[in-house]
Amino acid sequence: MASRDVMTEKLRSVLGDNAVCVDDQYGAGVFVAATAPAARLLEVLGLFRETGFYLETMTALDFQDTQEIVYHLNCYEPLSRMSLRVLVEHGASAPTASGVFTAADWLEREVREFHGIQFDGHPDPRNLLLPEDADYHPLKKDFGKVHAYRTREEIYG
């Protein structure tokens, strides 16, 4: 059985069928899109690592009602890219994934710097690109003048 199929079954058993969406056509650029609560993040990322996946990249999205961290994970098999979405309330934090995937160290620093999401237990939360004394987060929708600040429900339905 391919790693992507094994991982899909693991995600369904841990998160439930409603939290896992399989796209055989790879239309959104991922085979599986899953949503996990922040409290289960490290458990789910550990399953990815055990199954041979690596953290490809991560980013965040800012909505009027919440923020969302998006992890892209992949393995060395064709069409195996998966995304894991974690909702984080404004002002709340998420656990650091740097203990599971070393690459998360710098990626989390970038997300914290530009989106303002804090990662509990992060080993080095310094800024990467902004000045040390920067007290703003340029990719948050409340930075500057933004006319398209919507809720998550308005965008995803």
MARGUVO-396228 format. One line per 10 residues: their letters; for each residue x negated, y, z of N, C-alpha, C. Coordinates in Angstrom, 1 decimal, decimal comma. Atoms other than C-alpha are relative to their C-alpha. Example, Ala and Ser with C-alpha at 12.3 -4.5 7.8 and 13.67 -1.06 7.14 Angstrom:
<nodes>
AS) -0,9 -1,2 0,0 -12,3 -4,5 7,8 -0,9 1,2 0,0 ~ 0,9 -1,1 0,0 -13,7 -1,1 7,1 0,8 1,1 0,8
</nodes>
This chain:
<nodes>
MASRDVMTEK) -0,8 -1,2 0,0 0,0 0,0 0,0 -0,9 1,2 0,0 ~ 0,8 -1,3 0,1 -1,3 3,5 -0,9 0,1 0,8 1,3 ~ 0,0 -0,9 -1,3 -2,3 5,9 1,9 1,2 0,9 0,1 ~ -1,1 -1,0 -0,1 0,4 8,3 0,9 1,3 -0,7 0,4 ~ -1,2 0,7 -0,4 3,1 5,6 1,3 -0,1 -0,4 1,5 ~ 0,2 0,3 -1,4 1,7 4,5 4,6 0,3 1,3 0,9 ~ -0,2 -1,3 -0,7 1,6 8,2 5,8 1,5 0,4 0,0 ~ -1,4 -0,4 0,1 5,1 8,8 4,6 0,9 -0,8 1,0 ~ -0,7 0,8 -1,0 6,4 5,9 6,7 -0,3 0,4 1,4 ~ 0,3 -0,5 -1,3 4,5 7,1 9,7 0,7 1,2 0,4
LRSVLGDNAV) -0,7 -1,2 -0,2 5,9 10,5 9,3 1,5 -0,2 0,3 ~ -1,5 0,3 -0,2 9,5 9,1 9,1 0,2 -0,6 1,3 ~ -0,2 0,6 -1,3 9,0 7,0 12,2 -0,2 1,0 1,1 ~ 0,3 -1,0 -1,0 7,6 9,9 14,2 0,9 1,2 0,0 ~ -0,8 -1,3 0,1 9,6 12,9 12,9 1,5 -0,3 -0,3 ~ -1,3 0,3 0,5 12,7 11,2 11,5 0,2 0,3 -1,4 ~ -0,2 -0,2 1,5 14,1 11,1 8,0 0,3 1,4 -0,4 ~ -0,4 -1,4 0,4 15,5 14,6 8,1 -1,1 1,0 -0,1 ~ 1,1 -0,9 0,0 12,1 16,1 8,7 -1,0 -0,3 -1,1 ~ 1,0 0,4 1,1 10,4 14,4 5,7 0,7 0,0 -1,3
CVDDQYGAGV) -0,5 -0,1 1,4 11,1 15,3 2,1 -1,0 -0,5 -1,0 ~ 0,8 0,6 1,0 9,6 13,1 -0,6 0,3 0,6 -1,4 ~ -0,2 -0,5 1,3 9,1 14,6 -4,1 -0,9 -0,8 -1,0 ~ 0,7 0,8 1,0 8,1 11,9 -6,6 -0,5 0,7 -1,2 ~ 0,4 -0,7 1,2 7,9 14,4 -9,4 -1,1 1,0 0,3 ~ 1,1 -0,9 -0,4 5,3 16,5 -7,4 0,3 1,4 -0,5 ~ -0,4 -1,3 0,5 7,3 19,6 -8,4 -0,5 1,2 0,8 ~ 0,5 -1,0 -0,8 6,2 21,7 -5,5 -1,5 -0,1 0,3 ~ 1,4 0,2 -0,2 2,6 20,5 -5,7 -0,4 -0,9 1,2 ~ 0,3 1,0 -1,1 3,0 18,0 -2,8 0,9 -1,2 -0,2
FVAATAPAAR) -0,7 1,2 0,0 4,2 14,5 -2,6 1,1 -0,1 1,1 ~ -0,9 0,0 -1,2 5,7 14,9 0,9 -0,1 1,4 0,6 ~ -0,1 -1,2 -0,8 6,8 18,1 2,7 0,7 -0,4 1,3 ~ -0,5 0,3 -1,3 7,3 17,5 6,4 0,1 1,2 1,0 ~ -0,1 -1,0 -1,0 8,4 19,7 9,3 -0,1 -0,6 1,4 ~ 0,3 0,5 -1,3 7,1 19,1 12,8 0,2 1,1 1,1 ~ 0,0 -1,0 -1,0 7,7 20,9 16,1 -1,4 0,2 0,5 ~ 1,4 -0,3 -0,5 4,6 22,6 17,6 -0,4 -1,0 1,1 ~ 0,4 0,9 -1,1 4,7 20,2 20,6 -0,5 -1,3 -0,6 ~ 0,4 1,3 0,6 4,1 17,2 18,2 -1,1 0,2 -1,0
LLEVLGLFRE) 1,0 -0,3 1,0 1,5 18,9 16,0 -1,2 -0,8 0,1 ~ 1,3 0,8 -0,1 -1,6 17,2 17,3 0,2 -1,5 -0,2 ~ -0,3 1,4 0,3 0,1 13,8 17,3 0,1 -0,3 -1,5 ~ -0,2 0,2 1,4 1,1 14,2 13,7 -1,3 0,2 -0,8 ~ 1,2 -0,2 0,6 -2,2 15,6 12,6 -1,0 -1,2 0,2 ~ 0,8 1,2 -0,3 -3,9 12,6 14,3 0,4 -1,1 -0,9 ~ -0,4 1,0 1,0 -1,8 10,3 12,2 -0,6 0,2 -1,4 ~ 0,6 -0,3 1,3 -3,0 12,0 9,1 -1,4 -0,4 0,0 ~ 1,4 0,4 -0,1 -6,6 11,6 10,2 -0,2 -1,5 0,0 ~ 0,1 1,5 -0,1 -6,1 7,9 11,1 0,2 -0,6 -1,4
TGFYLETMTA) -0,4 0,6 1,3 -4,6 7,3 7,6 -1,0 0,4 -1,1 ~ 1,0 -0,3 1,0 -7,6 8,8 5,8 0,2 1,4 -0,7 ~ -0,2 -1,3 0,6 -6,3 12,3 5,1 -1,0 1,0 0,6 ~ 0,8 -1,1 -0,4 -8,3 15,5 5,4 0,8 1,3 -0,1 ~ -0,7 -1,3 0,0 -7,2 19,1 6,1 -0,6 0,8 -1,2 ~ 0,5 -0,8 1,2 -7,4 20,9 2,7 0,0 1,5 0,3 ~ -0,1 -1,4 -0,3 -6,2 24,3 3,8 1,2 0,2 1,0 ~ -1,2 -0,4 -0,8 -3,7 26,1 6,1 0,2 1,4 -0,2 ~ -0,3 -1,4 0,1 -1,9 29,3 6,0 1,3 0,2 0,9 ~ -1,2 -0,3 -0,7 1,1 31,0 7,6 1,0 0,9 -0,8
LDFQDTQEIV) -1,0 -0,8 0,6 4,3 32,7 6,6 0,7 0,8 1,1 ~ -0,6 -0,8 -1,0 6,0 35,5 8,4 1,5 0,3 -0,5 ~ -1,4 -0,3 0,2 9,8 35,7 8,5 0,5 0,9 1,1 ~ -0,6 -0,9 -1,0 12,1 38,1 10,3 0,3 -0,7 1,3 ~ -0,4 0,8 -1,2 13,2 35,4 12,8 -1,0 -0,9 0,5 ~ 1,1 0,9 -0,4 10,1 33,2 13,0 -1,2 0,1 -0,8 ~ 1,2 0,1 0,8 6,7 32,4 11,7 -0,2 -1,5 -0,2 ~ 0,2 1,4 0,4 5,6 29,2 10,0 -1,4 -0,3 -0,4 ~ 1,4 0,4 0,3 2,2 27,5 9,9 0,1 -1,1 -1,0 ~ -0,1 1,1 1,1 1,7 25,4 6,7 -1,4 -0,6 -0,1
YHLNCYEPLS) 1,2 0,8 0,2 -1,0 22,7 6,7 0,1 -0,8 -1,3 ~ 0,1 0,8 1,2 -2,0 21,1 3,4 -1,0 -1,1 0,2 ~ 0,9 1,2 -0,3 -3,5 17,6 3,8 0,0 -0,8 -1,3 ~ 0,2 0,8 1,2 -4,8 15,3 1,1 -0,9 -1,2 0,3 ~ 0,9 1,1 -0,1 -6,7 12,0 0,7 -0,5 -0,2 -1,4 ~ 0,7 0,2 1,2 -8,9 10,7 -2,1 0,8 -1,0 -0,9 ~ -0,8 0,8 0,9 -6,0 9,1 -4,0 0,8 0,9 -0,9 ~ -0,7 -1,0 0,9 -4,1 10,6 -7,0 1,4 0,3 0,6 ~ -1,3 -0,5 -0,4 -1,0 12,7 -6,1 0,4 -0,4 1,4 ~ -0,2 0,3 -1,4 -1,3 12,3 -2,4 0,1 1,2 0,9
RMSLRVLVEH) 0,0 -1,2 -0,8 -1,2 15,9 -1,3 1,3 0,1 0,8 ~ -1,2 -0,2 -0,8 1,2 16,6 1,6 -0,1 1,3 0,8 ~ 0,0 -1,3 -0,8 2,3 19,7 3,5 0,8 -0,3 1,3 ~ -0,6 0,1 -1,4 3,2 19,9 7,2 0,3 1,4 0,4 ~ -0,4 -1,3 -0,4 5,2 22,9 8,3 0,3 0,0 1,5 ~ -0,2 -0,1 -1,5 5,3 24,0 12,0 0,6 1,4 0,2 ~ -0,6 -1,3 -0,3 7,7 26,8 13,1 -0,6 0,5 1,4 ~ 0,5 -0,7 -1,2 6,3 29,2 15,7 0,7 1,3 0,2 ~ -0,7 -1,3 -0,3 8,3 32,0 17,3 -1,0 1,1 0,0 ~ 0,9 -1,2 -0,1 6,9 35,5 17,1 -0,5 0,1 1,4
GASAPTASGV) 0,6 -0,2 -1,3 4,6 36,0 20,0 -0,4 -1,3 0,7 ~ 0,3 1,3 -0,6 4,3 32,2 20,7 -1,3 -0,5 -0,6 ~ 1,2 0,6 0,5 1,2 30,1 20,1 0,2 -1,4 -0,3 ~ 0,0 1,4 0,4 0,4 26,7 18,7 -1,3 -0,6 0,5 ~ 1,3 0,7 -0,4 -2,2 24,1 19,8 -1,0 0,0 -1,1 ~ 1,1 0,0 1,0 -5,5 24,2 18,0 -0,1 -1,4 -0,6 ~ 0,2 1,3 0,7 -6,1 21,5 15,4 -1,5 -0,3 -0,1 ~ 1,5 0,1 0,2 -9,9 22,0 15,6 -0,6 -1,3 0,6 ~ 0,4 1,3 -0,6 -10,2 18,9 17,8 0,3 -1,2 -0,9 ~ -0,4 1,1 0,9 -8,6 16,7 15,1 -0,7 0,2 -1,3
FTAADWLERE) 0,7 -0,3 1,2 -10,0 18,4 12,0 -1,0 1,2 0,2 ~ 1,0 -1,0 -0,2 -13,2 20,4 12,3 0,2 1,2 -0,9 ~ -0,3 -1,1 0,9 -12,2 22,5 9,3 1,0 1,0 0,5 ~ -1,1 -0,9 -0,5 -9,3 23,9 11,2 -0,6 1,2 0,8 ~ 0,6 -1,1 -0,7 -11,7 26,1 13,2 0,0 1,3 -0,7 ~ 0,1 -1,3 0,8 -12,3 28,7 10,5 1,4 0,3 -0,5 ~ -1,3 -0,3 0,6 -8,8 28,3 9,0 0,9 0,6 1,1 ~ -0,8 -0,6 -1,1 -7,1 29,0 12,4 -0,5 1,4 0,3 ~ 0,4 -1,3 -0,2 -9,3 32,0 12,8 0,5 1,0 -1,0 ~ -0,6 -0,9 1,1 -8,1 33,4 9,5 1,5 0,2 0,3
VREFHGIQFD) -1,4 -0,1 -0,3 -4,5 32,7 10,4 0,3 0,9 1,1 ~ -0,2 -0,8 -1,2 -4,8 34,3 13,8 -0,3 1,5 -0,4 ~ 0,4 -1,3 0,3 -6,6 37,3 12,3 1,0 0,7 -0,9 ~ -0,9 -0,7 1,0 -4,1 38,0 9,4 1,4 -0,1 0,4 ~ -1,5 0,2 -0,4 -0,8 36,7 10,9 0,3 0,2 1,4 ~ -0,2 -0,2 -1,4 -1,3 37,1 14,6 0,4 -1,2 0,8 ~ -0,3 1,2 -0,8 -0,6 33,5 15,6 -1,2 -0,5 0,8 ~ 1,0 0,5 -0,9 -2,6 32,4 18,6 -0,1 -1,5 0,0 ~ 0,1 1,4 0,0 -4,0 28,9 18,8 -0,6 -0,3 1,4 ~ 0,5 0,4 -1,4 -4,3 27,5 22,4 -1,2 -0,9 -0,1
GHPDPRNLLL) 1,2 0,9 0,0 -7,7 26,0 23,1 -1,0 0,2 -1,1 ~ 0,9 -0,2 1,2 -9,4 27,4 20,0 -1,4 0,3 0,6 ~ 1,3 -0,2 -0,5 -13,2 27,3 20,6 -0,6 1,4 -0,3 ~ 0,7 -1,3 0,4 -14,1 30,6 18,8 1,0 0,9 -0,7 ~ -1,0 -0,8 0,7 -11,2 33,0 18,2 -0,4 1,4 -0,5 ~ 0,4 -1,3 0,6 -13,3 35,9 16,8 0,5 0,2 -1,4 ~ -0,4 -0,3 1,3 -12,3 37,7 13,7 -1,1 -0,4 -1,1 ~ 0,9 0,3 1,1 -13,8 36,6 10,4 -0,3 1,2 -0,9 ~ 0,2 -1,1 1,0 -13,2 39,6 8,1 0,4 1,4 0,5 ~ -0,4 -1,3 -0,6 -11,5 42,4 10,1 -1,0 0,4 1,0
PEDADYHPLK) 0,9 -0,5 -1,1 -13,5 44,6 12,5 0,4 -0,6 1,3 ~ -0,3 0,6 -1,3 -13,8 43,3 16,0 1,1 0,7 0,8 ~ -1,0 -0,7 -0,8 -11,6 46,0 17,4 1,3 0,2 -0,8 ~ -1,2 0,0 0,8 -8,8 45,5 14,8 1,2 -0,4 0,9 ~ -1,2 0,3 -0,8 -5,4 45,6 16,6 1,2 -0,2 -0,8 ~ -1,1 0,2 0,9 -3,3 44,8 13,6 -0,2 -1,3 -0,8 ~ 0,1 1,2 0,8 -2,5 41,8 11,4 0,6 0,3 -1,4 ~ -0,4 -0,6 1,3 -2,3 42,8 7,7 1,0 -0,9 -0,8 ~ -1,0 0,8 0,7 -0,2 39,8 6,5 1,3 -0,2 0,7 ~ -1,3 0,0 -0,7 2,6 40,3 9,0 0,9 1,0 -0,8
KDFGKVHAYR) -1,0 -0,9 0,7 5,7 41,8 7,4 0,2 1,3 0,7 ~ -0,2 -1,3 -0,7 5,8 44,6 10,0 -1,2 0,9 -0,1 ~ 1,2 -0,8 0,2 2,4 45,9 8,9 0,3 0,9 -1,3 ~ -0,2 -0,8 1,2 2,9 48,9 6,6 1,5 0,1 -0,3 ~ -1,3 -0,1 0,5 6,0 49,3 4,5 0,4 -1,2 -0,8 ~ -0,4 1,2 0,6 7,7 46,1 3,6 1,5 0,0 -0,2 ~ -1,4 -0,1 0,3 11,1 46,0 1,9 0,6 -1,4 -0,2 ~ -0,5 1,4 0,2 11,5 42,2 1,6 -0,2 -0,9 1,2 ~ 0,1 0,8 -1,2 11,5 41,1 5,2 1,3 -0,7 0,3 ~ -1,2 0,8 -0,1 14,0 38,3 5,4 -0,2 -1,2 1,0
TREEIYG) 0,0 1,1 -0,9 14,9 35,4 7,6 -0,4 -1,3 -0,8 ~ 0,4 1,2 0,7 13,7 31,9 6,9 1,2 -0,7 -0,7 ~ -1,2 0,6 0,6 17,3 30,8 6,2 0,3 0,7 -1,3 ~ -0,3 -0,7 1,3 17,7 33,5 3,5 -0,9 -0,5 -1,1 ~ 0,9 0,4 1,1 14,7 32,2 1,6 0,2 -1,5 -0,3 ~ -0,1 1,5 0,2 15,0 28,4 2,1 1,4 -0,5 -0,1 ~ -1,4 0,4 0,1 18,8 28,2 2,4 0,4 -1,0 1,1
</nodes>
